[in-house]
Amino acid sequence: MSAPVIDFHAHVLEPEALKQCAPHSVATGFGARPMAPGTPGFNLMAGMLDPEIQISDMDRKGISRSVISTATVVQSTWWADAALAAELDRRANQRIAEWVERYPARFTGTFTIPMHHIDAAIKELEFAVSKLNLRIANVSSNAGGFYLGDPKFREFWEAVVHHDLTVLIHPHGVTDPRFQKFALWNGVGQPIEETMAIASLIYEGIFETFPGVKVVIVHGGGYLPHYTRRLDRNYTMHPMSAQNIKKIPTEYLRSLYYDSCVYGNDVLEALVRRVGADRIIFGTDYPFGEEDPVGNLAKAEGLSDDDRNRILSITPASLAPALSQ
């Protein structure tokens, strides 16, 4: 019997949270897309709203289990005050917990929290962990303009370590006007956000302060894994960059896990050479990703059968206890 295929990057929506959040999103028309069967809007929306449709898509693509997370590009609460943000995030988390309860063999849940209001965020984290039994925190690359390594988020990282959680980083969207033309918020802006998130975690010393913390970053980590040598040069050229770290930046790349959703095996192969196959986990970005992600991964060069098994099953299963059940 082959090992189960685990998708660490699949999205879910909660209708009321979507209704309130979508107008504040860079993809403002998303919540108004047509829902008639056979239309592109239906194909994108339906599987994020109906677990049975998502399971059908999983079966068609050869996926055994999905780690489901709020689609924060259209359902992020970054714009809301603390009370409303906490209310909407809790609704989203309860929705995910309901899917997991109904289909425990097919779904593992994550939770979102209002990171731009850190006190409310910690309260919602404790609720999600203790009441909803969710063990993976789904957070954006930045909150309120501060990236995740910033000292204002240390209480979050302390809670992550205390509860032995995994952190999944996914940008909530790039609202900067410079990135709106040609949908560059998605094609260029999100990889920049992922790059900044990794840089922040490295330079603020998160991996020094919390060694062994489990962090997954989507879309292969954006641009940074492929261009760290300039940062390594700065370790000695600009000593201020090394004030919180003890190694060159490249050596911290293996402190993270990266999903395989990079839309090209040439990019995936380069990422494997840089960080190792054991730091890659399978992710599809459902429902936005490739039509045959498992088949495309099988075509990647330079990967052994053991490497593929690690990416598809072993490594994602190691990042949360529920995944190995």
N, C-alpha and C positions, 0 to 999 in steps of 0.2 A: 504493500500500500504506500503510495507516495505521500510525502509530507504535505500538510495543509498550506495553501497559499494565503498569506495574510497581507491585506492591503492596508497600509497605515495612513492613507490620505484619501478619505471619502467623506462627502459632505451631506449634512442634514439641515433642514430649515424648520422653524416653528412659525406657524402662520401669523400670529399676532405680533411676535417680535419682528418678523419680516415686514409686516405692514408699517410698523413704526420706524424701522431702521432704514429701509430701502431708500426713502427720499433723501437721506443724508449720505448715500453711497456714491462712489464714482460711477457705478453702473445703475443709475437712477431708474432706468426703464425696466430693470430686471423683474421687479415685483409685478409689473403690469403686462408681462409677456403672455401671449395667448396660451390657453390650456387645452385647446382641442386636441384630441388624439391625432398623432401624425405630424403635428407642427413642431418646429424646432423648440419653441417655448415649452411645449408639453414634454418633449424629450429631456430637456434640461431640468425642468422644475419637478416633474412627477416623481422621479426616483429620490429626490431630496425630501419629499413630503410624504411618501408612502413606502413603508419598509418592504412590503411585498414586491413592489416594482423594483426597488434596489436589489433585493435578493434575486429576483429573476435576472437582472443584469449581471449580478455576480456569477450566477450559475452559467450564463452564456459565455462569460469571459474566463471561467475556470478559477474563480476566487472563492476560497472557503470561508474566510472571515474578513470583515472590514472593521477598522478602527474609525468610528464615525465622529465627526467634529462639525460644529457650526460653521456654515459658510460665511466667514466674517467679512468678506468683501462686501456683502450686501446685508449682513445681519450683525454688524459690529455696533457696540453701544458707546463708542468713543465720544460721541456728540452730546450724550445725555448727562444730567446731574447724577449724583451718587445714588439717590433713591431709585430713580427710574432705571438707571443702568443696571443696578443690582436686580431689580424686578424683572427686567427683560432677559438678563443673563440667566436668572434662575428658571424662568419659563423655558428657555432653550435647553438648559441642563436637565430639567425634568422631562422634556420631550425625548432627549437622548436616552435617559434612564428608562423610559417607558419602552423604547425600541429594544434596549438590551434585555429588559425583563421579559418581553414577548418572544424574543429570538436570541436566547443566551448563547446558542452555539454558532450564531452567525455574526453577532455584533459585539464589539467592545467599545465602551463609551469614553468620551473626553468631556471636560467641562470648560466653560469660558467664565471669566471674571472681569469686573470693571477695573482694570489695572490703573487707569487714570485717577482713580480714587482708592488709594491703597488700603485704607481701613476697611472700606466696603469690600474690596477684593479679597482680603484675608478672611473676612466673615463668610463670604460666599465660597471660598476655597474650603473652609472647615465644614460648611454645610454639604457641599458636593462630595467630600470625602466620607464624612461620618453618616450622612443620611441617604445619599444616592449611591454610595459605593463606587464612585468614579475615581480612577487612579491616574489619569493623564490630564494635565493642564494644557489647554489650548489657548495660547496667548499670542498677541501680535508682536511684531518686531519692535514697535515703539508704542508708548502710551503718553499722550499729552506732549509729544515732541521729545520725550526722553527715551533713550534706547535701554534695552533690558538689563544691561550691566550696571546702569546708573545706581549710585548708593541709595537712592530713594526706594529701590525695589529690593533691598537686602532682606527685608522681612518676608517677602515672597519667597526668595531663595532659601531662607532658613526653614520656612514651612514646607517647601518641596523636599528638602533633605530630611526633615523631621518625619514626614509621612512616607518617605521613600517613593516619591512620585516621579513620573516621566513628564518632561515638558516638551510640548509640540509647538514650534514657532511657525506661524503663518501670517503674512502681512494682511492687515484689514483693508488694504487699498491705499492708493497714493493720491491724495487730494490736491497736491501741488499743481497749480495751473499749468506749469511748464510741461507736465506729462499728460495732459488731456488730449492733445491733438494726436491723431492716428492710434488712439488707445495705448499710448506709450506708458500710461499708468500700469498697464498689465505687462507689456512686452519688455520694458526697460525699467520702469519704476519699481516693480516688485523684486526683481533680482538685485537692484540697488538696496532696497530695504533689507533683504536677506544678508547682503554683504555688510551693511552697517550693523545689523544685529550681531553677527559673528564677531566683527571687530570690537563692538562694545563689550561682549562677554570676555573676549581675550584681554583687551587693554584695561578693563576695570578690575581684572583679577578674579573673575568668578571661578575659573577653574583652579586657581591657586587656593582661594578661600574655601571652596566646596569641591574638593577633588572627588571624582567619581560620580558627580551629578549627571543624570541621564537627560540629554538634550537632543531632540530631533529637529532638524530644520528642513522645510519642504523645498521642492524645486531644486534639489541638488545643492542647496546653499547659495544659489545665485552666483555672482562673479568671483567672490573672494577666494575660494579654493584654488582657482586657476591663476591667481596673480599675487601670491603672498611674498614672492622674493623681494619685491620692493619694500614691503613691510619689514622683512628680515634685515635689509640694508639699513633701515631706519633705527633698528635696535641699537646700533652703534653710532650712526650718523646723527640721530636726534635722540639723545638719551632720555628726554622727557617722555618718549613713547614707552620706555621700559620701566617706569616707576612702579607698576603693580605686577610685573611679570618677571619670571626667572629664566625663561627660555625664549628663543626666537619665535615669532608668531607661527611659522609653519609647523612647529612642533606641537602646537595646540590644536591643529586641525583634527587630530584623532581623538580629541576630547568630545567631539560631536558625532551624531549620526546624521546621515543625509538620505532623503528619499530619492528614488530612482526616476522621478518624473522630470526628465530633462529634455524630452522630445527629440532625442537623437542618440543613437548608440555611440557615435563618435565622442559626444560630450560625456556620456556615461563611462566609456572606456577611459577617458582622460581622468575622470574623477576617481575611478577605481585605482588607477596608477598612483594618484596623489595620496589618497587616504586609506586605501585597502578595501577589498570586497567585504571584510567583516564590519565595516562602518557604514555600509549601504543597506537600506531597507526598502522593500517594495512599496511604492506609492503610485496611485493612478490619478489623483485629483478628480475623482468621480464627482459629477458626470462630465467634466470638461476635458478629460485627458484622452489618451489614445484609445482607439477602438479595440486593439488587440495587445494590451500591455504585456501580458505573459508571453505571448508569441514573439513580440519584439525583443524582450529581454533575452529570450532563448537565442537570438541571432547575434547578440553582443560578442565581439571577439575577445579573446584573452581570458575568458572566464571558464573555470573548470565546472564540472557538475556540482562539486562541493560548494564552489563559490555561489552558484545560482541557488542552491538549496539554502545557503546562509541568508541570501538576500530575500528570497521568497518566503522563508519560513522560520529558520532558527533564530536569526537576530531579532526580527520583530517580536517573536514570541518571548524573547528574553527581557523586553522592555516594560512589560507589565504582567503580573502573575496570571491574570485572566486569559492572556493569550496562549498560555501553554495548556489550558484545560481541554 
